[in-house]
């Protein structure tokens, strides 16, 4: 877009989870809850997941939650 309009665009990060109410609860959940890999593999085999995310992204999601 910048090339097309020949103007520099400065984007501001306005939707950061670290600034949202309840962030501490989400961080606690992420650090406390571990899900067995077999369940995650079944969950992430959805055709919708595979449509919207790459295999690498799905593997990262699984890694985040696995015990």
C-alpha positions, 0 to 999 in steps of 0.5 A: 500500500505504501508503494501505491500511495507513495506515503509511509504508513505507521501502524500502532499495536492497539490490540495487544493481549498484554494490555487487556483486562484479564491478561493475568488469568490467561497467562496463568491458564497458559502456564498451568494447563497441560493437555495430553498430546493425543487429545491435541492431535485429534483436536487439531486434525479438524478440516477448519484448522487445516484450512486456516493454519499451516502445519508449522502453526498447528505444531506450534499450537500443540507444543504450547499446550502439551504436557 
